Amino acid sequence: AQSVAQPEDQVNVAEGNPLTVKCTYSVSGNPYLFWYVQYPNRGLQFLLKYITGDNLVKGSYGFEAEFNKSQTSFHLKKPSALVSDSALYFCAVRDLNTDKLIFGTGTRLQVFP
Amino acid sequence: DAGVIQSPRHEVTEMGQEVTLRCKPISGHNSLFWYRQTMMRGLELLIYFNNNVPIDDSGMPEDRFSAKMPNASFSTLKIQPSEPRDSAVYFCASSTQGRDNSPLHFGNGTRLTVT
């Protein structure tokens, strides 16, 4: 079965510093991977996806993610964090057998001024 | 584009009462998903529709839960009778045809509290 794991419940970073939110995946076949962000009292918003091609994927709000097949990882990154980036971040993988989107448990990002 | 619209935003009800959550997907989207979010279980897919037809309802927890999509612009999730353990935030999401990896667009959710 397809799955993703987000090993960190929370990530703290100072404003202006680079940030990384980790995600590892387990799939049979080619992975279709996604990152979503959830702000308080809001639904999830799509940030970026990896389907095929360049391992570095650029998305909304200056975020990018690096697909690493050998490490089965798809970490979310941003060169310079903003306080407004503080939110809950979800990694997800599409299960090609069921066509469902399987979400990780989420990582809370806290950016301090 | 108004996005996915859910109503009500908040619902407080007593155990045993019927609860109906509503969703209007984005126009032109033909896939619709109902998710439930809790601290304990995270995000759970309850059911999803494609072209108004339920494709997979294996995530629906019990027979007390039912969902309908009578047309392309409206869906309901009903809980009857409701129980305190149903308290959660329920999200509706829509997208274009499922297998093209188009992103899901989520509504802002309905926070359900069952006392």
HADDOCK unambig.tbl for C-alpha pairs under 7 A between the chains (distance, minus, plus):
assign (segid A and resid 41 and name CA) (segid B and resid 108 and name CA) 6.87 0.50 0.50
assign (segid A and resid 42 and name CA) (segid B and resid 108 and name CA) 4.55 0.50 0.50
assign (segid A and resid 42 and name CA) (segid B and resid 109 and name CA) 6.89 0.50 0.50
assign (segid A and resid 43 and name CA) (segid B and resid 91 and name CA) 6.98 0.50 0.50
assign (segid A and resid 43 and name CA) (segid B and resid 106 and name CA) 5.19 0.50 0.50
assign (segid A and resid 43 and name CA) (segid B and resid 107 and name CA) 5.38 0.50 0.50
assign (segid A and resid 43 and name CA) (segid B and resid 108 and name CA) 4.34 0.50 0.50
assign (segid A and resid 43 and name CA) (segid B and resid 109 and name CA) 6.14 0.50 0.50
assign (segid A and resid 44 and name CA) (segid B and resid 106 and name CA) 5.71 0.50 0.50
assign (segid A and resid 45 and name CA) (segid B and resid 105 and name CA) 6.74 0.50 0.50
assign (segid A and resid 45 and name CA) (segid B and resid 106 and name CA) 6.80 0.50 0.50
assign (segid A and resid 46 and name CA) (segid B and resid 103 and name CA) 6.30 0.50 0.50
assign (segid A and resid 46 and name CA) (segid B and resid 104 and name CA) 6.99 0.50 0.50
assign (segid A and resid 99 and name CA) (segid B and resid 98 and name CA) 6.86 0.50 0.50
assign (segid A and resid 99 and name CA) (segid B and resid 99 and name CA) 6.74 0.50 0.50
assign (segid A and resid 103 and name CA) (segid B and resid 43 and name CA) 6.80 0.50 0.50
assign (segid A and resid 105 and name CA) (segid B and resid 42 and name CA) 5.85 0.50 0.50
